[in-house]
Amino acid sequence: MLERVKSTLSAFSAQQRLVLGALLASVTMTTVSLADPKGLRRLERLRSDIERQEQKNRDLRDENARLSKAVKELSAPVSPAALEKEARQQLGFVRQDEVLFKFE
């Protein structure tokens, strides 16, 4: 059997044997990595970390878009309606003819 393998390998060029060896090594490492109980758990943990980070990125993009819009609205020339809206939201301002109800 060993003679048969040697004769088969001698039929390949040195470059082909190198590629075949690299392929076998990568398949072996992948199999060992996936067969290891820590390998699959680590893969799942990394996937969940990626998903959590992507969600944070989406949230931050939304927040950036909201803040960018507020900056544009409050940049010169300032729209009185935008200024009033921000003052009401951030500072709790009310008009003189309005009644404020607080629910806590």
C-alpha positions, 0 to 999 in steps of 0.5 A, a space after each residue: 500500500 505504501 508503495 502504491 501511495 509513493 508511486 501515485 505521489 511521484 506522478 505529481 509534480 513538486 508544485 502539485 504535491 505542495 498544493 495537495 499537501 497544503 489542501 490536506 493540511 487545511 482540511 485536517 486543521 478545519 476538521 480538528 477545529 470543528 470537531 473540538 467542542 470549543 471550536 463550535 462554541 467559539 464560532 457561535 460566540 463570535 457570530 453572536 458578537 458580530 450580530 451584536 456589534 452590527 446592531 450597535 453600528 445600526 443604532 449609532 448610524 441612526 443616532 448620527 443621522 438624527 443628530 446630523 439633521 438636528 445640527 442642520 436645522 439649528 445651523 444658521 439661518 436658524 428656523 424659528 420652528 426648529 429652535 422652538 421644537 428643540 427648546 421644548 424637547 430638551 429644556 421642557 419649555 411651554 408657551 404662556 397659554 399652554 398647560 403642562 401635565 407631568 405624569 410620573 
